[in-house]
Structure formats: C-alpha cells, structure tokens
Amino acid sequence: MNKISWSIALDLLKNQAIVIYAVVLAVLGWGMFLVESQPEKTILALLQVTLIILPLVTGVFATTYYYNSAEFLHLLLIQPVRRSKIIRGVFVGLVSGFILSYLFGVGLPLLLFYPTVASLYLIIGGVLLSIVFTGIALWVSTHQQDKARSMGIVLLLWVFFAFVYDGVQLLVMYQLAEYPIEQSILVATFFNPISIARILVVMQTEAAALLGLSGAIFQDFFGSFNGGLIAVLSLLIWGIVPYVFSRRKFLKRDF
C-alpha cells in the first residue's frame, strides 16, 4: 500500500461516520450470534445487512469523501506524482477502510461462531461489494462536478440494484412462469452485483429449498464450486470496471 492509500485509510478509520458504521456492524454481527440460537437465521439476517446497509454506506461515504478531499487532491496534483497513482491510492485507501470495518463487525463473528462455506461466501460477498460500490462512487464522482448530483446518482443506483432490479426480475418470473426462462433469469442475475452476492450465499443455506424450480436452477449453478468461482469473478469484474472508467476520467479531467 503506497503512502496515499495508507494516509486515506487511516483518515477514514478516524472518521466519526466510519467508526459509527463499524460499531453498528459489530453490534449486529456479534449481537445476533449471542442472542439467536439458530446460526442459519443469523447468517440470513447478516446477509440482509450486507446487501442493504453496506452498499448504501460505502457508496454515499465514498462520494462524500472524494468531494471533501478536493483540496488534498489538488495539492497532490501539483506534486511530481502521477495521476494514475493518486486515483489508485484513493481507491485502495477507501476500499481498505470499508473492508476493515466490515471484517471487524461481520467477518470476525462469522468465522468464530459459524465457520461454514455460507459464512465464507458472505464475507467474500461483503468485501467485494465494498469494492464494487466504492468503484461506482468514484466513477460517478469523477464524471460529475456537482456533489449533490453525484450523491443523487449514487443513491438512485443503490435503490435500483437493491430493490428495483429484483422486483422487476420477480415480476418477469411471475408473468412468464409458464415459459422456460430459468436460464435467462440466471444470466440476468449477473447484471446486478447485489443479486450475485445474495444468491451466492442463499444457495449455501437451507433457504435455497424455498425458491422452487428457479432455486433448483440456481442451486445447480451457484451451489457448485465452478459456479461460485464464476460468481466471485463476476463481482471482481463489477469492482474493476467502474474503477477503470473513473481512472480514465481522472487522468483526462481538467482540475
């Protein structure tokens, strides 16, 4: 980790909002395992926390941090430091802070109280979603001059991925239930990083039996090692692509 990434990660971990985020995750992660006697229910509850709260906090705070650090970035730009190194440092620093908070609040109790494949996939999914929504936030921020507009776009993308996309997918499945659309639904899942993480974890629990025929299709794919590997690689792509676009824009942007 270079000096820029290190300084940003330390600054992030000292931020009051991130401290509160880490504490909330810790209260939920550790508290649920201490209160709930059935770990299957706990891991599903933590899955919802990971899929809803994590993308929201990551996207909003990464966007806010980018704009609030404008003077710091301008100071770096007048130094003999390549722009590619600066944007990489910002990305790695932000991601490191979010990942450490998530691992402390959710990852550690999962490994201690319920060390299973489902827990491992949930940790991997949370880490990769932190990368994905940090990349999306930087992508939007580097392409917009206005902070409020960037925040609005990030929030709209969060609503779309967290709620709208799955709702539309369920509506299509209900309306076309008589047709063999399972393979198409499986392919459509890869266009939503939150859906990939959700199904990847659910397929490792008993809740997969409640999904019916579609669940059987998902189980055959995501329940296998190759399917899980493809899902993880897809989330990695979701994280890398926004960063590449934000990096390209940052290199060409006139400050």
C-alpha positions as CSV (number, residue, x, y, z in Angstrom):
1,M,0.0,0.0,0.0
2,N,1.5,3.3,-1.0
3,K,1.6,6.5,1.2
4,I,-1.5,7.9,-0.4
5,S,-3.6,4.8,0.3
6,W,-2.2,4.5,3.8
7,S,-3.0,8.1,4.7
8,I,-6.5,7.9,3.3
9,A,-7.2,4.5,5.0
10,L,-6.0,5.9,8.4
11,D,-8.0,9.1,7.9
12,L,-11.1,7.0,7.0
13,L,-10.8,4.9,10.1
14,K,-10.6,8.0,12.3
15,N,-13.7,9.4,10.7
16,Q,-16.7,9.5,13.1
17,A,-19.1,8.2,10.5
18,I,-17.0,5.2,9.7
19,V,-16.4,4.5,13.4
20,I,-20.2,4.5,13.9
21,Y,-20.6,2.3,10.8
22,A,-18.1,-0.2,12.2
23,V,-19.7,-0.1,15.7
24,V,-23.2,-0.7,14.2
25,L,-21.9,-3.7,12.2
26,A,-20.2,-5.0,15.3
27,V,-23.3,-4.7,17.4
28,L,-25.4,-6.5,14.7
29,G,-22.7,-9.1,13.9
30,W,-21.7,-10.1,17.4
31,G,-25.1,-9.4,19.0
32,M,-27.1,-11.6,16.6
33,F,-24.9,-14.6,17.3
34,L,-25.1,-14.1,21.1
35,V,-28.9,-13.7,21.0
36,E,-30.0,-16.1,18.2
37,S,-29.6,-19.8,18.9
38,Q,-30.0,-20.8,15.2
39,P,-27.0,-19.7,13.2
40,E,-28.8,-20.2,9.9
41,K,-31.3,-17.4,10.8
42,T,-28.4,-15.2,11.9
43,I,-26.4,-15.6,8.7
44,L,-29.5,-14.7,6.7
45,A,-30.1,-11.6,8.8
46,L,-26.5,-10.6,8.4
47,L,-26.8,-11.2,4.6
48,Q,-29.6,-8.6,4.5
49,V,-27.4,-6.1,6.5
50,T,-24.6,-6.7,4.0
51,L,-26.8,-6.3,1.0
52,I,-28.7,-3.2,2.1
53,I,-26.6,-1.2,4.6
54,L,-23.1,-1.9,3.2
55,P,-23.7,-0.6,-0.4
56,L,-25.5,2.4,0.9
57,V,-22.8,3.5,3.4
58,T,-20.0,2.6,1.0
59,G,-21.4,4.5,-1.9
60,V,-22.6,7.6,-0.1
61,F,-19.4,8.0,2.1
62,A,-17.0,7.3,-0.8
63,T,-18.8,10.0,-2.8
64,T,-18.7,12.5,0.1
65,Y,-15.1,11.7,0.9
66,Y,-14.0,12.3,-2.7
67,Y,-15.5,15.8,-2.8
68,N,-14.5,16.7,0.7
69,S,-10.9,15.8,-0.2
70,A,-10.8,18.1,-3.2
71,E,-8.1,20.4,-1.7
72,F,-6.0,17.4,-0.8
73,L,-6.3,16.0,-4.3
74,H,-5.4,19.4,-5.8
75,L,-2.3,19.5,-3.5
76,L,-1.2,16.1,-4.8
77,L,-1.8,17.1,-8.4
78,I,0.8,19.9,-8.2
79,Q,3.3,17.4,-6.8
80,P,5.5,15.2,-9.0
81,V,3.1,12.3,-8.6
82,R,1.4,10.6,-11.5
83,R,-2.4,11.0,-11.6
84,S,-2.8,7.2,-12.0
85,K,-1.0,6.7,-8.7
86,I,-3.3,9.3,-7.0
87,I,-6.6,7.8,-8.1
88,R,-5.3,4.3,-7.3
89,G,-4.3,5.5,-3.9
90,V,-7.7,7.0,-3.3
91,F,-9.5,3.8,-4.4
92,V,-7.3,1.4,-2.4
93,G,-7.4,3.7,0.7
94,L,-11.2,3.9,0.7
95,V,-11.7,0.2,0.0
96,S,-9.3,-0.7,2.8
97,G,-11.1,1.3,5.3
98,F,-14.5,-0.1,4.4
99,I,-13.3,-3.7,4.3
100,L,-11.6,-3.5,7.7
101,S,-14.8,-2.1,9.2
102,Y,-16.8,-4.9,7.6
103,L,-14.4,-7.6,8.7
104,F,-14.4,-6.4,12.3
105,G,-18.1,-6.1,12.5
106,V,-19.4,-9.0,10.5
107,G,-16.5,-11.2,9.2
108,L,-14.9,-11.9,12.6
109,P,-18.1,-13.1,14.4
110,L,-19.0,-15.3,11.3
111,L,-15.6,-17.0,11.4
112,L,-15.8,-17.5,15.2
113,F,-19.4,-18.6,15.7
114,Y,-20.3,-20.2,12.3
115,P,-17.3,-21.2,10.2
116,T,-19.0,-22.6,7.2
117,V,-19.0,-22.2,3.4
118,A,-22.0,-19.9,3.7
119,S,-20.1,-17.7,6.1
120,L,-17.1,-17.6,3.9
121,Y,-19.2,-16.6,0.8
122,L,-20.9,-13.9,2.9
123,I,-17.5,-12.5,3.9
124,I,-16.3,-12.6,0.3
125,G,-19.5,-11.1,-0.9
126,G,-19.3,-8.2,1.6
127,V,-15.6,-7.5,0.8
128,L,-16.4,-7.5,-3.0
129,L,-19.5,-5.3,-2.6
130,S,-17.3,-2.8,-0.7
131,I,-15.0,-2.7,-3.8
132,V,-17.9,-2.5,-6.2
133,F,-19.7,0.4,-4.6
134,T,-16.5,2.3,-3.9
135,G,-15.7,1.9,-7.6
136,I,-19.2,3.1,-8.6
137,A,-19.0,6.1,-6.3
138,L,-15.6,7.1,-7.8
139,W,-16.9,6.6,-11.3
140,V,-19.9,8.9,-10.7
141,S,-17.8,11.5,-8.8
142,T,-15.1,11.8,-11.4
143,H,-17.7,12.4,-14.1
144,Q,-19.7,15.0,-12.2
145,Q,-18.7,18.4,-11.0
146,D,-21.6,18.8,-8.6
147,K,-21.6,16.9,-5.3
148,A,-25.4,16.9,-4.9
149,R,-25.9,15.4,-8.3
150,S,-23.3,12.7,-7.7
151,M,-24.9,11.8,-4.4
152,G,-28.3,11.6,-6.1
153,I,-27.0,9.3,-8.9
154,V,-25.3,7.0,-6.3
155,L,-28.5,6.8,-4.3
156,L,-30.5,6.0,-7.4
157,L,-28.1,3.3,-8.4
158,W,-28.3,1.8,-4.8
159,V,-32.1,1.8,-5.0
160,F,-32.0,0.2,-8.4
161,F,-29.6,-2.6,-7.5
162,A,-31.0,-3.2,-4.0
163,F,-34.8,-3.1,-4.7
164,V,-35.9,-2.3,-8.2
165,Y,-33.9,-4.8,-10.2
166,D,-35.0,-7.8,-8.1
167,G,-38.6,-6.5,-8.1
168,V,-38.6,-6.4,-11.9
169,Q,-37.0,-9.8,-12.1
170,L,-39.6,-11.3,-9.8
171,L,-42.4,-9.7,-11.9
172,V,-41.0,-11.2,-15.1
173,M,-40.7,-14.6,-13.5
174,Y,-44.3,-14.4,-12.3
175,Q,-45.7,-13.2,-15.6
176,L,-43.7,-15.7,-17.7
177,A,-43.9,-18.6,-15.2
178,E,-45.3,-21.0,-17.9
179,Y,-42.2,-20.5,-20.1
180,P,-38.7,-21.9,-19.6
181,I,-37.0,-18.7,-18.6
182,E,-34.8,-20.0,-15.8
183,Q,-31.6,-19.8,-17.9
184,S,-32.4,-16.2,-18.9
185,I,-33.1,-15.3,-15.3
186,L,-29.8,-16.8,-14.3
187,V,-27.9,-14.7,-16.9
188,A,-29.9,-11.6,-15.8
189,T,-28.7,-12.1,-12.3
190,F,-25.1,-11.3,-13.3
191,F,-26.2,-7.7,-14.2
192,N,-26.8,-6.9,-10.5
193,P,-23.9,-7.3,-8.1
194,I,-26.2,-7.4,-5.1
195,S,-28.2,-10.2,-6.6
196,I,-25.0,-12.2,-7.3
197,A,-23.9,-11.8,-3.6
198,R,-27.4,-12.7,-2.3
199,I,-27.9,-15.9,-4.4
200,L,-24.3,-17.0,-3.8
201,V,-24.9,-17.0,0.0
202,V,-28.5,-18.2,0.0
203,M,-27.6,-21.2,-2.2
204,Q,-25.4,-22.5,0.7
205,T,-28.2,-22.4,3.2
206,E,-31.5,-24.3,3.7
207,A,-33.4,-21.3,2.5
208,A,-32.5,-22.4,-1.1
209,A,-35.2,-25.1,-0.8
210,L,-37.8,-22.3,-0.6
211,L,-37.0,-21.0,-4.1
212,G,-38.8,-23.8,-6.0
213,L,-37.8,-24.6,-9.6
214,S,-35.8,-21.4,-10.0
215,G,-34.0,-22.3,-6.9
216,A,-33.0,-25.7,-8.3
217,I,-31.5,-23.9,-11.4
218,F,-29.6,-21.5,-9.1
219,Q,-28.5,-24.4,-6.8
220,D,-27.1,-26.4,-9.7
221,F,-25.0,-23.4,-10.8
222,F,-24.2,-21.4,-7.7
223,G,-24.0,-24.4,-5.4
224,S,-21.1,-25.9,-7.4
225,F,-17.5,-24.8,-7.0
226,N,-17.3,-23.6,-10.6
227,G,-20.5,-21.6,-10.2
228,G,-19.3,-20.0,-7.0
229,L,-16.0,-19.2,-8.6
230,I,-17.7,-17.6,-11.6
231,A,-19.9,-15.5,-9.3
232,V,-16.9,-14.3,-7.3
233,L,-15.1,-13.4,-10.6
234,S,-18.2,-11.6,-11.8
235,L,-18.2,-9.4,-8.6
236,L,-14.5,-8.7,-9.1
237,I,-15.3,-7.5,-12.6
238,W,-18.1,-5.4,-11.2
239,G,-15.5,-3.8,-8.9
240,I,-12.7,-3.3,-11.5
241,V,-14.8,-1.9,-14.4
242,P,-16.1,1.2,-12.5
243,Y,-12.5,1.9,-11.2
244,V,-11.1,1.7,-14.7
245,F,-13.6,4.2,-16.0
246,S,-13.1,6.5,-13.0
247,R,-9.3,6.3,-13.5
248,R,-9.6,7.1,-17.2
249,K,-11.7,10.2,-16.5
250,F,-9.4,11.3,-13.6
251,L,-6.4,11.1,-15.9
252,K,-8.1,13.4,-18.5
253,R,-10.0,15.7,-16.2
254,D,-9.1,19.4,-16.1
255,F,-8.8,20.5,-12.5
